[in-house]
Amino acid sequence: MKISISKPILTLIFLFLSVLGAESQTIKQQLKAYREEGVKKELDIKGVNPEAVITSARYFLGVKHRLGGLDHEGLDCSGLVYISFQKHGISMPRSSSEQGRYGKQIHARNSLERGDLVFFHMSWSKKLVNHVGIYLGDDEFIHVSSSNGCIISKLSDKDWKKGFLFGTRVW
């Protein structure tokens, strides 16, 4: 059986694949520049273990998204991380982009451990690091979604798998 594809369709397929490749290359270049600007900063964890921070984060499950929020009236993804660490006297930056500069970077999803922070580039923003959550183990992480509020999601879900940049281990 011979399949015939018209020239315009082939052109569209080529353009689509080119855009995907260019986007991937741009992300790689941005990630390289991000690392060169400084990562692996130390965080004074004051002897707190990851379970305490995870428990604090779980306290916000079901809370709606609110940009810049830090309480049960609403919060955003970096706010969840910020407040969950702050409750234990740990000073964490407020933005996901700056939070990603702390700890040892973990590049393989299968190397993540409970309590690691997970960072993403989602297509809705031009910023490289624009989403963060806390890894719970078993492919799950807690985060704040703009549409669903504070929830637990799977790293292997299509969008999160595609957007995953790296994890960090601050412990």
ZADO-985762 format. One record per residue (C-alpha): residue in one letter; x, y, z. Coordinates in steps of 0.25 Angstrom, whole numbers, padded with zeros to 4 digits, always signed. Layout:
N
AXYZ;...
end
This chain:
171
M+0000+0000+0000;K+0006+0013-0004;I+0002+0026+0004;S+0003+0039-0003;I+0005+0052+0004;S+0003+0065-0002;K+0014+0076-0003;P+0007+0086+0006;I+0004+0075+0017;L+0019+0071+0016;T+0023+0086+0018;L+0014+0088+0030;I+0020+0075+0036;F+0034+0080+0034;L+0031+0094+0040;F+0024+0088+0052;L+0036+0078+0055;S+0046+0090+0052;V+0038+0099+0062;L+0038+0087+0073;G+0053+0085+0071;A+0056+0100+0071;E+0048+0102+0084;S+0056+0090+0090;Q+0069+0096+0086;T+0065+0110+0092;I+0061+0103+0105;K+0075+0096+0106;Q+0082+0110+0103;Q+0074+0117+0114;L+0076+0105+0124;K+0091+0106+0121;A+0091+0122+0123;Y+0083+0120+0136;R+0093+0110+0142;E+0104+0120+0138;E+0097+0131+0146;G+0099+0122+0158;V+0093+0110+0164;K+0096+0100+0176;K+0095+0111+0186;E+0094+0106+0200;L+0081+0107+0209;D+0082+0107+0224;I+0072+0096+0227;K+0074+0097+0242;G+0073+0082+0244;V+0059+0081+0238;N+0055+0069+0231;P+0048+0068+0218;E+0035+0061+0224;A+0033+0074+0233;V+0033+0083+0220;I+0024+0073+0213;T+0014+0073+0224;S+0013+0088+0224;A+0011+0088+0209;R+0000+0077+0210;Y-0007+0087+0220;F-0010+0095+0207;L-0017+0084+0199;G-0030+0089+0192;V-0026+0104+0194;K-0029+0112+0182;H-0018+0119+0173;R-0015+0134+0176;L-0003+0140+0169;G+0006+0145+0180;G-0003+0139+0191;L+0003+0132+0204;D-0009+0127+0212;H-0022+0119+0212;E-0028+0131+0204;G-0020+0126+0192;L-0005+0124+0188;D+0003+0122+0176;C+0014+0111+0173;S+0026+0118+0179;G+0018+0123+0190;L+0015+0109+0194;V+0029+0105+0195;Y+0033+0118+0201;I+0023+0117+0213;S+0025+0102+0215;F+0040+0105+0217;Q+0037+0118+0225;K+0028+0111+0235;H+0041+0104+0240;G+0050+0116+0240;I+0056+0113+0227;S+0059+0125+0218;M+0055+0122+0204;P+0054+0132+0192;R+0040+0136+0188;S+0041+0133+0173;S+0042+0119+0166;S+0054+0124+0157;E+0062+0128+0170;Q+0057+0115+0178;G+0064+0107+0167;R+0077+0112+0170;Y+0078+0106+0183;G+0083+0091+0186;K+0089+0081+0177;Q+0082+0080+0163;I+0076+0066+0160;H+0074+0064+0145;A+0068+0051+0144;R+0053+0049+0149;N+0056+0035+0154;S+0067+0040+0163;L+0058+0050+0171;E+0056+0047+0186;R+0044+0051+0195;G+0046+0065+0198;D+0053+0070+0186;L+0048+0082+0179;V+0044+0080+0165;F+0045+0091+0154;F+0038+0093+0141;H+0037+0102+0129;M+0022+0102+0124;S+0019+0108+0111;W+0010+0119+0116;S+0022+0127+0120;K+0035+0132+0114;K+0042+0131+0127;L+0051+0118+0127;V+0047+0114+0142;N+0033+0117+0143;H+0027+0106+0152;V+0031+0099+0165;G+0026+0088+0174;I+0031+0078+0185;Y+0034+0064+0181;L+0026+0054+0189;G+0032+0041+0184;D+0025+0030+0175;D+0025+0040+0163;E+0016+0050+0171;F+0018+0065+0174;I+0010+0075+0182;H+0009+0089+0175;V-0001+0100+0172;S-0008+0099+0159;S-0014+0112+0153;S-0026+0105+0150;N-0028+0095+0161;G-0021+0101+0173;C-0012+0093+0182;I-0012+0079+0177;I-0004+0066+0176;S+0000+0062+0162;K+0008+0052+0155;L+0022+0055+0148;S+0019+0045+0137;D+0006+0053+0133;K+0009+0058+0119;D+0010+0073+0122;W+0019+0071+0134;K+0028+0061+0127;K+0030+0071+0116;G+0032+0083+0125;F+0041+0077+0135;L+0055+0084+0135;F+0062+0079+0148;G+0060+0076+0163;T+0068+0081+0174;R+0072+0074+0187;V+0074+0084+0198;W+0075+0074+0210;
end
